[in-house]
Amino acid sequence: MPLLLSPFVRCRLGAELLVLWLGFIGVTCTGSEHAATATQPAAFSDLLPHFLVEPEDEFIVKNKPVMLTCRSTPATQIYFKCNGEWVHQDDHLIVRTVDPSTALPVMEVTIEITRQQVEKIFGLDEYWCQCVAWSTTGTQKSQKAYIRIAYLRKNFEEEPQAKEVALDQEVSLRCHPPEGVPQPEVEWQRNEDVIDPQSDPNFFITTDHNLVIKKARLADTGNYTCVAKNIVARRKSNSATILIYVDGGWSEWSKWSPCGADCAMWRSRECTQPSPGTGGKDCQGLDLQSLNCTSEQCPQTAGGAEDVALYVGMVAVALCLTLLLIIVVLVYRRKKAGLDADVADSSILTTGFQPMGIKPSKPENSHLLTIQPDLTTTTTSYQGTLRSRHDAPSKFSMTNGPLLDPLPKGSHTLHNGKLNSDPADFVSRLSTQNYFKTLSRDVANTSYGTFNFLGGRLTIPNTGISLLIPPEAIPRGKIYEIYLTVQKKEDLRLPLAGCQTLLSPVVSCGPPGVVLSRPVILSMDHCSDACLDNWAIRLKKQTYEGAWEDVLLMGEELVSDPYYCQLEAETCQLFSEQLGTFALVGESLHMGAAKRLRLVLFSDAYCSTLEYNIRVYCMDDTQDVFKEVMQMERQLGGRLIDEPHILLFKDSYHNLRLSIHDMPQAHWRSKLLAGYQEIPFYHLWNGSQRYLHCTFTLERLSLSTCELTCQMCVWQVEGEGQSFSLDFNIAKDTRAVDSEFLLMDTNATALAGPSAFQIPYLIRQKICSSLDAPCPNGADWRMLAQRLKLERHMSFFASKASPTSAILDLWEAQHFHGGNINQLAAVMADIGKQEAMIFLVSDGEC
């Protein structure tokens, strides 16, 4: 159907065409002498724009912007639209030309897209742009062009493994390249030379990037490397050594030899088809085979004097042996008779002496180890040796001696209270043992004590790390010297792969190998967002050889395992039946997983120059790292200029940026060349470095300027972050490092016996006997777990001989510093147990 236009539209279009035609006539008249031969332009008023060039998908490499181009004819206007919003007119670069073949106007528009524009909407949608062209007839839209930030992660998700393969066998090497955009290409190298399956059909690369050697040859022995590359980077995996060995094979048997003088013939074979090589096995079996000849084949020999001489010689030898044996027997009997006479005669030496029974002496006060303690007193002392009363060897035998060297005086007094000990002396003794030479010698982060069946507690001040040894965890009759220490991450090589990150301090308790009757509870901080939907959190334990092994996966615990972990918002409690070195390692399941970072700001306590430095520390949100930074700044003479701030750092592979804004320009200026400072993502994520910091150097225009007000911004590139104000006087040290934020923990590092627990021992036993037995109305240990909000661990408690005891152990570990014994009494009263009244009795009466 023809298009009907109103009179006004038709007049307007006619006028426009007339003006255009007159313009072309004017060009013709004022042109050269060849103008008369120029063809008339075709009318394009009824043509829609046609795209000659449309924008294509692009990748942003590092910080280099990309250009998008759009060309259309005939077009009066072209504009770009990105993610539904029109690009500003000033951002368009426009070039107008005329198509010489059709005389139609051609318009080309180019825009620039930067990394910052793409990152603003990262995670919400993909960034896209398209151009829209107008003509007098209508509009046309181009295809969408998607702009993505190109990257290639460093760690391979799966690397090839070394193998030893027999000759002519098939070999398969697996490789899962690191995540990247665009998808990385994979190639294989052997001894740094690229493998080309087209030139060598014995190699085959599968669609999932695995290398297959169809038939192993000796020449295929070498180091194989998986290489992933895209437009951003090129990554190489660890090389895998492939050794092609050759097992030996027998040759054919030789012909039988003629029958010899011994009436036997033989044949042989050799291990030469093939010969064993590159560690292959030797041939199995005999290389020489013999066979008796028949009587007809044996060579005939004449008998006579030679046979007689042989028989005579054999008889003579037999006679000589018999004579020699008789002589030996006679000599032995004579010596025995002489010895008996000497013993009988020696009785005169003991004349006048009466025999005396000698009994081994008992150690002094050894009876104290077997006496049941009086639990109604507040202090119980044990005098005697630290070693067990039993002489059976310990299961842990890493040295020829005991677990630890004997104490200086050979004895120790164990009180139900604080243990007066010298950590430096203990650490020096501990480090002399073979297994303990790798332990930290940091006295400030080590505590130890001597404990018996009454249990106790070890605490490292200001770190959130403690070890609870419940009553009866140490067998009766045994006394252990136990230590607790924090390992420095830089001293250990904790293997992390892919998206794994260290979420907790590395804590050692020991000595390992001691026999425990019940689990101890190790408490420590972690820095994850505590959402198991975002994480796969594993407990790692170091073996005696120094390797690390996974012993527990959060959420998939088995009650039969020797380990169980309760994860809270900021801390975790680990039930362990073994002592050793432990750490929590998390693997993010998607980009929503986040770690908690603690941001702390320091500056110099005294500044006499125009320059002024602000140090910003970014660390895992655990107390042990915070303590280390505070102690280091105290030694440097630093001052804390603001309260610590918590930031959630996501696994989005984006770096952390920090900047300072809104300084009074009349008094201060920044000496940074860039607008912000940046900490790489992997430096923060893998957790191998305990803390990172960057320094902002400011300059005041006058020495009399002391007031500084500014805005500190910290954000991850994708857009989420924090902004907080700073307002302080650089001439006044109002925040002392060691007084305000470094909490001075005055509690003893080691407590033994009842003083280490809030619930007295006798009351604890009565509660357990009352709640362990199942109750028809549910007023038993299950209701206690529900009231204490521990019902998600019901299966673990039920697997224990005394579920109530396990619940109370966990309560003690959680509430040692801030627990309210009256609240626990109220819970007991709510359950309906009369034992709640016992909590109101004073300690002296208990």
C-alpha positions in Angstrom: 0.0 0.0 0.0 1.5 3.4 -0.9 2.3 5.8 1.9 -0.2 8.7 2.2 1.3 12.0 3.4 -0.5 15.1 4.5 -0.3 18.2 2.3 2.0 19.8 4.8 4.4 16.9 4.8 4.3 16.6 1.0 5.1 20.3 0.6 7.9 20.1 3.1 9.5 17.1 1.5 9.1 18.7 -1.9 10.8 21.8 -0.7 13.6 19.9 0.7 14.1 17.9 -2.5 14.0 21.1 -4.4 16.6 22.7 -2.3 18.7 19.6 -2.6 18.3 19.5 -6.4 19.2 23.2 -6.7 22.3 22.5 -4.6 23.4 19.8 -7.0 22.6 22.1 -10.0 24.7 24.8 -8.4 27.5 22.4 -8.0 27.2 21.4 -11.6 27.1 25.0 -12.9 30.2 26.0 -10.9 32.1 22.9 -11.6 34.7 22.1 -14.2 34.1 21.6 -17.8 33.2 18.0 -17.1 30.3 19.0 -14.9 27.8 18.6 -17.7 28.5 14.8 -17.7 27.8 14.4 -13.9 24.8 12.2 -13.1 21.9 13.4 -11.1 21.7 12.0 -7.5 18.9 9.5 -6.8 16.2 10.7 -4.6 16.7 9.2 -1.1 13.7 10.7 0.7 12.0 7.4 0.7 15.0 5.3 1.8 15.6 4.0 5.3 19.2 4.2 6.7 21.3 1.3 5.7 24.3 0.3 7.9 27.6 -0.1 6.1 29.5 -0.8 9.4 27.9 -1.9 12.7 29.6 -2.0 16.1 31.3 -5.3 17.0 31.9 -7.0 20.4 35.1 -5.7 22.1 37.3 -6.6 25.0 39.0 -4.0 27.3 42.5 -5.1 28.0 43.9 -3.6 31.2 43.0 0.1 31.1 43.0 0.6 27.4 39.7 2.0 26.1 37.9 0.6 23.0 36.4 2.4 20.1 33.0 1.6 18.6 32.2 2.7 15.0 29.0 2.9 13.1 28.5 3.9 9.4 25.2 4.4 7.6 23.7 5.8 4.4 21.6 7.7 3.9 21.6 9.1 7.4 20.9 12.5 8.8 21.9 11.7 12.4 23.5 8.7 14.2 23.6 8.4 18.0 24.9 5.6 20.3 22.8 4.1 23.1 24.6 2.1 25.8 22.7 0.0 28.3 19.5 1.8 27.5 20.9 5.4 27.9 21.8 7.8 25.2 25.5 8.7 24.9 26.1 12.4 25.2 26.4 14.3 21.9 29.8 15.6 22.8 31.2 12.1 23.1 30.5 11.3 19.4 33.1 11.8 16.8 31.2 12.4 13.5 32.6 12.2 9.9 30.3 13.1 6.9 31.1 12.0 3.3 29.3 11.2 0.1 29.2 7.8 -1.6 30.8 8.5 -5.1 28.9 5.7 -6.8 25.4 6.6 -5.5 25.9 10.3 -4.5 24.2 9.4 -1.2 25.4 11.0 2.0 27.4 8.7 4.3 27.7 9.4 8.0 30.3 7.7 10.4 30.2 8.0 14.2 32.7 6.7 16.7 32.6 6.7 20.5 35.1 5.6 23.2 34.3 3.2 26.0 36.5 3.1 29.1 37.0 0.4 31.7 35.4 2.7 34.4 32.2 2.8 32.4 32.0 -0.9 32.2 32.9 -1.5 35.8 30.1 0.7 37.1 27.5 -1.8 36.1 29.6 -5.0 36.7 27.5 -7.8 38.1 24.2 -6.3 37.2 24.2 -6.9 33.4 26.6 -7.1 30.5 27.6 -3.7 29.1 26.3 -3.2 25.5 26.0 -0.5 23.0 24.1 0.0 19.7 23.7 2.9 17.3 20.5 4.3 16.0 20.5 6.0 12.5 17.8 8.5 11.3 16.8 9.6 7.8 13.8 11.6 6.6 11.9 8.4 6.3 12.6 6.7 9.6 15.1 5.1 11.9 17.2 1.9 12.0 19.0 0.2 14.9 22.3 -1.7 14.6 23.2 -4.9 16.3 24.2 -4.8 19.9 27.9 -4.8 20.6 28.9 -6.2 24.0 32.0 -4.8 25.8 33.6 -7.0 28.4 36.7 -6.6 30.6 39.3 -9.1 29.5 41.2 -11.0 32.2 43.0 -14.3 32.8 43.4 -15.6 36.3 46.8 -16.9 37.4 46.0 -20.3 38.9 45.0 -23.3 36.8 42.0 -25.2 38.1 43.7 -28.5 37.2 47.3 -29.0 36.2 48.9 -32.0 34.5 50.5 -34.6 36.8 53.8 -36.5 36.4 53.4 -40.1 35.2 55.5 -43.2 34.5 54.1 -45.1 31.5 55.2 -48.3 29.8 56.2 -48.2 26.2 53.3 -48.3 23.7 50.7 -47.5 26.3 48.3 -44.6 26.0 49.0 -41.4 28.1 46.4 -38.8 29.1 47.4 -35.5 30.7 44.6 -33.4 32.1 44.5 -29.6 32.0 41.8 -27.2 33.1 42.9 -23.7 32.3 42.3 -20.7 34.6 39.1 -18.7 34.2 39.4 -15.9 31.7 37.5 -13.6 29.4 37.7 -14.2 26.5 37.9 -17.9 26.9 41.6 -18.8 26.9 43.1 -20.9 24.2 45.1 -23.9 25.3 48.3 -25.4 23.7 50.7 -28.0 25.0 54.5 -27.9 25.1 57.0 -30.6 25.4 60.4 -29.4 26.6 59.3 -25.8 25.7 58.5 -26.8 22.1 54.9 -26.5 21.0 53.1 -29.7 20.2 51.3 -29.7 16.8 48.9 -32.7 16.4 48.7 -31.9 12.7 52.4 -32.7 12.2 52.5 -35.6 14.7 49.3 -37.7 14.7 50.4 -39.6 17.7 49.3 -36.5 19.8 45.6 -35.6 20.2 44.1 -32.6 22.1 40.6 -33.2 23.3 37.8 -30.6 23.3 38.3 -30.1 27.1 42.0 -29.3 26.6 43.4 -32.7 27.7 46.5 -34.1 25.9 46.4 -37.7 24.7 49.5 -39.6 23.6 48.0 -42.5 21.6 51.0 -44.8 21.8 53.9 -43.8 24.1 57.3 -43.8 22.5 60.7 -43.4 24.0 61.0 -40.0 22.3 57.9 -38.9 24.2 59.8 -38.7 27.5 60.0 -35.1 28.6 58.5 -32.2 30.6 54.9 -31.4 29.4 53.4 -28.0 30.1 49.9 -26.7 29.6 49.8 -23.1 28.3 46.6 -20.9 28.4 46.5 -17.6 26.6 44.1 -14.9 25.6 44.5 -11.3 24.6 45.4 -10.3 28.2 48.1 -12.7 29.3 49.7 -16.1 28.9 49.9 -18.6 31.7 51.9 -21.7 32.1 51.1 -24.6 34.4 53.6 -26.5 36.4 55.5 -29.0 34.2 54.6 -32.6 34.4 57.4 -35.1 33.8 56.4 -38.1 31.6 58.8 -41.0 31.8 58.4 -43.7 29.2 60.0 -46.9 30.6 60.8 -50.1 28.8 60.3 -53.5 30.5 62.8 -56.1 29.4 61.8 -59.0 27.2 63.4 -62.3 26.5 64.9 -63.4 23.2 64.2 -66.8 21.8 65.9 -69.8 23.4 69.1 -70.9 21.8 69.5 -74.5 20.5 70.3 -77.2 23.0 74.0 -77.8 23.5 75.6 -81.2 22.9 75.5 -83.5 25.9 78.5 -82.9 28.2 80.6 -85.1 30.4 78.2 -84.5 33.3 75.4 -86.1 31.2 73.6 -82.7 30.8 72.8 -80.3 28.0 71.8 -76.7 28.3 70.4 -73.7 26.3 70.3 -69.9 27.0 68.4 -66.7 26.2 69.1 -63.0 26.7 67.0 -60.0 28.0 67.4 -58.0 24.8 64.0 -57.9 23.1 63.8 -55.3 24.3 66.4 -54.4 26.8 65.1 -52.8 30.0 65.5 -49.0 29.9 64.6 -45.8 31.8 63.7 -47.6 35.0 61.9 -50.5 33.4 61.7 -54.0 35.0 64.3 -56.7 34.2 63.2 -59.9 32.6 61.6 -62.4 35.0 62.7 -66.0 34.9 65.9 -68.0 34.1 68.3 -67.2 31.4 69.9 -70.6 31.4 68.1 -74.0 31.3 69.6 -77.5 31.6 68.3 -81.0 30.9 69.6 -84.4 31.6 70.7 -86.5 28.7 69.4 -90.0 28.0 71.8 -92.9 28.7 72.4 -93.3 25.0 73.4 -89.6 24.6 75.9 -89.6 27.6 79.5 -90.1 26.6 80.9 -93.5 27.6 83.8 -93.4 30.2 85.8 -96.3 31.5 85.6 -97.1 35.2 88.5 -98.4 37.3 91.3 -96.8 39.4 89.7 -93.3 39.3 86.5 -94.4 40.9 88.3 -96.4 43.6 90.4 -93.3 44.5 87.2 -91.2 44.8 85.6 -93.6 47.2 88.8 -93.9 49.4 89.0 -90.1 49.7 85.4 -89.8 50.8 85.9 -92.5 53.6 89.1 -90.7 54.8 87.3 -87.4 55.1 84.4 -89.0 57.1 86.9 -90.5 59.6 88.7 -87.2 60.1 85.4 -85.4 60.9 84.4 -88.0 63.4 87.7 -87.8 65.3 87.5 -84.0 65.4 84.0 -84.1 66.9 85.1 -86.5 69.7 88.0 -84.1 70.6 85.6 -81.1 70.9 83.2 -82.9 73.2 86.0 -84.0 75.6 87.4 -80.4 75.8 83.9 -79.0 76.6 83.3 -81.5 79.4 86.6 -80.7 81.0 86.0 -77.0 81.0 82.5 -77.4 82.5 83.8 -79.5 85.3 86.5 -76.9 86.2 83.9 -74.0 86.3 81.7 -75.9 88.7 84.6 -76.4 91.0 85.5 -72.7 91.0 81.9 -71.8 91.9 81.8 -74.2 94.8 85.1 -73.0 96.2 84.1 -69.3 96.0 81.6 -69.9 98.8 84.3 -69.1 101.3 84.2 -65.5 100.1 80.7 -65.0 101.5 81.3 -66.6 104.9 79.8 -64.4 107.6 77.4 -62.4 105.4 73.6 -63.1 105.5 71.5 -62.5 102.4 69.4 -59.3 102.4 66.2 -58.6 100.5 66.4 -55.3 98.6 63.2 -53.6 97.4 63.1 -50.7 95.0 62.4 -47.3 96.6 59.2 -45.5 95.9 59.3 -41.9 94.8 58.7 -39.4 97.5 55.0 -38.5 97.9 54.0 -40.8 95.1 50.9 -41.7 97.0 49.5 -38.2 96.2 49.0 -39.2 92.6 46.5 -41.9 93.5 44.5 -40.0 96.2 41.2 -38.7 95.0 41.3 -34.9 95.3 39.1 -33.0 97.6 36.8 -31.1 95.2 35.3 -29.0 98.0 38.4 -26.9 98.3 39.4 -24.1 95.9 43.0 -25.3 95.6 44.4 -28.8 95.1 48.2 -29.4 94.9 50.0 -32.3 93.3 53.6 -32.9 94.3 55.7 -35.3 92.3 57.1 -36.1 88.9 55.5 -34.8 85.8 55.8 -38.2 84.1 53.1 -40.8 84.1 53.0 -43.5 86.8 52.8 -46.1 84.1 56.0 -47.3 82.6 54.4 -48.2 79.2 55.9 -46.3 76.3 53.9 -43.5 74.8 52.3 -43.9 71.5 54.0 -40.8 70.3 57.7 -41.6 69.7 59.3 -38.9 67.6 62.5 -39.0 69.7 64.2 -41.6 71.8 63.4 -39.6 75.0 60.1 -38.2 76.4 57.8 -35.8 74.6 59.5 -32.9 76.3 62.8 -32.6 78.1 62.5 -32.9 82.0 61.9 -29.7 83.8 64.9 -28.2 85.6 64.1 -29.5 89.0 62.4 -32.7 87.8 59.1 -31.8 89.6 56.4 -29.3 89.4 53.5 -28.2 91.5 50.1 -28.1 89.8 47.6 -25.7 91.4 44.0 -25.0 90.5 44.8 -21.5 89.6 47.4 -19.5 87.6 50.5 -21.3 86.5 53.7 -19.3 87.2 55.9 -20.2 84.2 58.6 -18.7 82.1 57.5 -18.8 78.4 61.0 -18.1 77.2 62.4 -21.1 79.1 59.6 -23.3 77.8 60.1 -22.2 74.2 63.8 -22.8 74.3 63.3 -26.3 75.7 60.5 -27.0 73.2 62.6 -25.9 70.2 65.3 -28.5 70.9 63.0 -31.4 70.0 63.1 -32.6 66.4 59.4 -32.1 65.6 59.1 -28.7 67.4 62.0 -26.9 65.6 59.6 -25.5 63.1 57.3 -23.9 65.7 57.3 -20.2 66.3 59.6 -18.9 69.0 57.5 -15.8 69.5 57.1 -15.8 73.3 54.4 -13.1 73.2 52.2 -15.5 71.1 52.9 -18.7 73.1 51.4 -20.0 76.3 51.8 -23.3 78.1 50.9 -25.1 81.3 50.9 -28.4 83.1 47.5 -30.2 83.4 46.0 -33.3 84.9 42.6 -34.9 84.7 40.9 -31.8 86.2 41.7 -29.9 82.9 42.3 -26.3 82.4 42.7 -23.5 79.8 45.4 -21.9 77.7 44.9 -18.4 76.3 47.1 -16.2 74.0 46.2 -12.6 75.1 44.5 -10.2 72.6 44.3 -12.8 69.8 41.0 -14.5 70.5 42.8 -17.9 70.5 42.3 -20.3 73.4 42.5 -24.0 74.2 40.0 -25.5 76.6 41.0 -28.8 78.2 37.7 -30.2 79.7 37.8 -32.3 82.9 38.6 -35.9 82.3 40.1 -35.1 78.9 43.5 -36.1 80.3 43.4 -39.7 81.6 43.6 -40.0 85.4 47.2 -40.7 86.5 48.7 -38.7 83.7 50.1 -35.1 83.7 50.8 -33.3 80.4 52.7 -30.2 79.7 50.7 -28.6 76.8 51.5 -25.5 74.7 49.5 -23.2 72.4 51.1 -20.9 69.9 50.3 -18.8 66.7 52.3 -19.5 63.6 53.4 -16.7 61.3 51.9 -17.2 57.9 55.0 -16.2 56.1 56.9 -19.0 57.9 54.6 -21.7 56.6 53.8 -22.8 53.0 50.1 -23.5 53.2 49.1 -24.8 49.7 46.3 -22.7 48.2 44.9 -23.3 44.8 42.2 -21.7 42.6 39.8 -19.5 44.6 41.1 -20.7 48.0 42.0 -18.3 50.8 43.2 -18.5 54.3 40.4 -17.6 56.7 42.0 -18.0 60.2 45.3 -17.8 62.0 47.5 -20.9 61.8 47.4 -22.3 65.4 49.6 -25.1 66.9 48.7 -26.9 70.1 50.6 -29.9 71.4 52.6 -31.9 71.8 50.9 -34.0 69.1 50.4 -37.7 69.9 49.3 -37.3 73.5 46.4 -39.6 74.5 43.1 -37.8 75.2 40.0 -39.3 76.7 37.7 -36.5 75.4 38.0 -33.8 72.8 39.6 -30.5 73.6 38.1 -27.3 72.2 40.3 -24.9 70.2 38.8 -21.4 69.7 40.0 -18.9 67.1 38.8 -16.1 64.9 37.9 -16.3 61.2 37.3 -13.6 58.6 34.7 -15.2 56.3 31.1 -13.9 56.0 30.0 -17.1 57.8 27.6 -18.1 55.0 28.2 -21.7 54.0 26.1 -21.2 50.8 29.0 -19.0 49.6 31.9 -21.0 50.8 33.4 -24.5 50.9 35.4 -24.2 54.2 37.9 -26.9 55.1 39.9 -27.6 58.2 43.5 -28.4 57.3 46.0 -30.1 59.6 49.7 -30.4 59.2 51.2 -33.9 59.3 54.4 -34.9 61.0 56.2 -34.6 57.7 55.1 -31.0 57.2 52.5 -31.6 54.5 48.9 -30.3 54.9 45.8 -32.5 54.6 42.1 -31.8 54.7 40.5 -33.4 57.7 37.0 -31.7 57.7 34.6 -30.0 55.3 32.1 -27.7 57.0 28.5 -28.8 56.7 29.5 -32.4 55.9 30.9 -33.4 59.3 30.5 -37.0 60.4 30.0 -37.8 64.1 32.6 -40.6 63.8 35.3 -38.0 62.7 37.9 -37.0 65.4 37.1 -33.3 64.5 34.0 -31.2 64.7 33.7 -27.4 64.2 31.1 -24.9 65.2 31.2 -21.8 63.0 29.9 -18.5 64.4 29.8 -15.0 62.9 33.4 -14.2 63.8 34.8 -17.2 65.7 34.9 -20.9 65.5 35.2 -23.7 68.1 37.0 -26.8 67.0 36.4 -30.1 68.9 39.5 -32.2 68.4 40.6 -35.5 69.8 44.2 -34.9 68.6 46.6 -32.0 69.1 48.4 -30.5 66.2 48.6 -27.5 63.8 45.3 -26.3 62.3 44.0 -23.7 59.9 40.7 -22.8 58.2 40.9 -22.5 54.4 37.9 -21.4 52.3 37.1 -21.8 48.7 34.6 -19.4 47.2 31.7 -21.1 45.4 30.7 -17.9 43.5 31.5 -14.2 43.4 29.2 -13.4 46.3 31.6 -14.9 48.8 33.3 -12.2 50.9 36.1 -11.9 53.4 36.0 -9.4 56.3 38.9 -6.9 56.1 39.8 -4.5 58.9 41.0 -1.1 57.9 43.2 0.7 60.4 44.7 4.2 60.0 48.0 5.4 61.6 50.2 8.4 61.4 53.4 9.6 63.1 52.9 10.7 66.7 55.1 13.8 66.1 55.6 15.7 62.9 58.1 18.5 62.5 58.1 18.8 58.7 55.7 19.9 56.1 55.1 16.4 54.9 52.7 14.2 56.8 52.1 10.5 56.2 48.9 8.5 56.7 49.3 4.7 56.7 46.3 2.6 55.9 46.5 -1.1 56.8 44.3 -3.7 55.1 44.3 -6.9 57.1 42.1 -10.0 57.8 39.6 -9.2 60.5 41.2 -11.4 63.1 42.5 -10.3 66.5 45.9 -11.9 66.1 46.8 -9.8 63.0 45.4 -6.6 64.6 47.6 -7.3 67.7 50.7 -7.7 65.5 50.0 -4.4 63.6 49.4 -2.5 66.9 52.6 -3.8 68.4 54.6 -2.9 65.3 53.2 0.6 65.2 53.9 1.1 68.9 57.5 0.3 68.2 57.5 2.7 65.2 56.0 5.5 67.4 52.8 5.6 65.4 49.4 6.9 66.6 45.9 5.6 65.7 44.0 8.4 64.0 40.6 6.7 63.6 38.6 3.7 64.8 39.1 0.5 62.8 36.6 -0.1 60.0 35.2 -3.4 58.6 34.9 -3.9 54.8 33.5 -6.9 53.0 36.0 -7.9 50.2 34.3 -10.0 47.5 35.8 -12.7 45.3 35.2 -10.6 42.2 38.9 -10.5 41.1 38.7 -6.6 41.4 41.4 -4.7 43.2 40.9 -2.6 46.3 41.2 1.2 45.8 41.8 3.9 48.4 41.7 7.6 48.0 41.6 10.8 50.1 39.2 13.7 49.2 37.9 17.0 50.4 41.0 18.4 52.0 41.1 22.1 52.7 43.0 23.3 49.6 44.2 26.4 51.4 46.2 24.4 54.0 46.8 20.9 52.5 47.6 19.2 49.3 48.2 15.6 48.2 51.6 14.6 46.8 50.2 11.6 45.0 50.3 11.6 41.2 47.3 9.4 40.8 43.8 10.0 42.1 43.8 6.7 44.2 46.1 3.9 45.4 45.3 0.3 44.5 46.1 -3.0 46.3 46.0 -6.0 44.0 43.1 -8.5 44.5 45.3 -11.6 44.9 47.5 -10.0 47.5 44.4 -9.5 49.7 42.5 -12.7 48.8 45.0 -15.5 49.3 45.8 -14.4 52.8 49.5 -15.4 52.6 50.5 -11.9 53.7 49.3 -11.0 57.2 48.7 -7.3 56.5 49.2 -4.9 53.6 49.3 -1.1 53.8 49.6 1.9 51.6 50.8 5.4 52.5 49.2 8.7 51.6 51.8 11.5 51.6 50.2 14.9 52.3 51.9 18.3 52.5 50.8 21.2 54.6 51.5 24.7 53.3 52.6 26.0 56.7 54.1 24.5 59.8 51.4 26.2 61.9 48.7 24.1 60.3 47.7 21.3 62.6 44.1 20.6 61.9 43.3 18.1 59.2 39.9 17.3 57.9 39.3 15.0 54.9 37.3 12.1 53.5 38.8 8.6 53.2 37.2 6.4 50.5 37.8 2.7 50.3 36.1 0.6 47.6 36.4 -2.4 45.4 36.3 -1.6 41.7 32.8 -2.9 41.1 31.4 -0.1 43.2 30.8 -1.2 46.8 32.8 0.5 49.5 32.9 2.8 52.4 33.6 6.5 53.0 34.4 7.9 56.4 35.5 11.3 57.7 38.8 12.1 59.4 39.1 15.1 61.7 42.1 15.3 64.0 44.9 17.5 65.2 48.4 16.3 64.1 50.0 18.1 67.1 48.0 16.2 69.8 48.4 12.6 70.4 44.9 11.9 71.7 44.8 8.2 70.8 47.5 6.2 72.4 48.2 3.0 70.5 48.5 0.7 73.5 45.7 2.1 75.6 42.5 2.5 73.7 42.2 -0.2 71.0 44.8 -2.7 72.0 42.8 -4.3 74.8 45.1 -5.3 77.7 44.1 -8.8 78.6 44.9 -9.2 82.3 43.8 -12.8 82.5 46.4 -15.5 83.1 47.6 -17.3 80.0 47.3 -20.6 81.7 44.7 -21.8 84.3 44.6 -25.3 85.7 41.8 -27.0 87.6 38.4 -25.6 88.7 39.6 -21.9 88.4 39.6 -22.4 84.6 35.9 -23.1 84.5 32.8 -21.1 85.5 30.9 -24.2 86.4 32.3 -25.9 89.5 33.3 -29.5 89.1 30.8 -31.1 91.5 27.9 -29.0 90.0 29.0 -30.0 86.5 28.8 -33.7 87.5 25.4 -33.3 89.0 24.1 -31.5 85.9 25.4 -34.3 83.6 23.9 -37.1 85.7 20.6 -35.3 85.7 20.3 -34.4 82.0 22.2 -37.3 80.2 19.4 -39.8 80.9 16.5 -39.4 78.3 13.4 -37.8 79.8 9.9 -38.6 78.5 8.8 -34.9 78.6 12.0 -33.8 76.9 13.6 -32.2 79.9 17.0 -33.5 79.2 20.2 -32.5 77.4 18.2 -31.9 74.2 16.2 -29.1 75.8 19.5 -27.7 77.2 20.9 -27.5 73.7 17.8 -25.8 72.3 17.8 -23.2 75.1 21.4 -22.5 74.4 20.7 -22.3 70.6 22.9 -25.3 69.8 20.2 -27.5 68.4 22.0 -27.7 65.0 24.7 -29.8 66.7 22.3 -32.4 68.1 23.8 -35.4 66.2 27.3 -34.5 67.4 26.2 -34.2 71.1 24.2 -37.5 70.8 27.4 -39.4 69.7 29.2 -38.6 72.9 29.1 -40.7 76.1 27.9 -37.7 78.0 26.0 -35.2 75.7 25.5 -32.8 78.5 29.2 -32.6 79.2 29.9 -31.8 75.5 27.3 -29.0 75.6 28.8 -27.5 78.8 32.3 -27.7 77.3 31.1 -25.7 74.3 29.4 -23.2 76.7 32.6 -22.8 78.7 34.6 -22.2 75.5 32.2 -19.5 74.2 31.6 -17.6 77.5 34.8 -17.8 79.4 35.3 -14.0 79.4 31.8 -12.7 79.2 29.6 -15.6 80.3 26.9 -15.1 82.9 26.5 -18.1 85.2 23.1 -16.9 86.4 21.8 -17.0 82.8 22.8 -20.7 82.7 21.1 -21.2 86.0 17.9 -19.6 84.6 18.0 -22.0 81.6 18.3 -24.9 84.1 15.3 -23.6 86.0 13.4 -23.2 82.8 14.1 -26.9 82.0 12.7 -27.7 85.5 15.8 -29.0 87.2 16.5 -28.3 90.8 20.2 -28.2 90.1 19.7 -24.5 89.1 19.7 -23.4 92.7 23.3 -24.6 93.1 24.5 -21.9 90.8 23.5 -19.3 93.3 25.9 -20.7 95.9 29.1 -18.8 96.4 32.4 -20.2 95.2 33.6 -20.6 98.8 30.7 -22.9 99.6 31.2 -24.9 96.5 
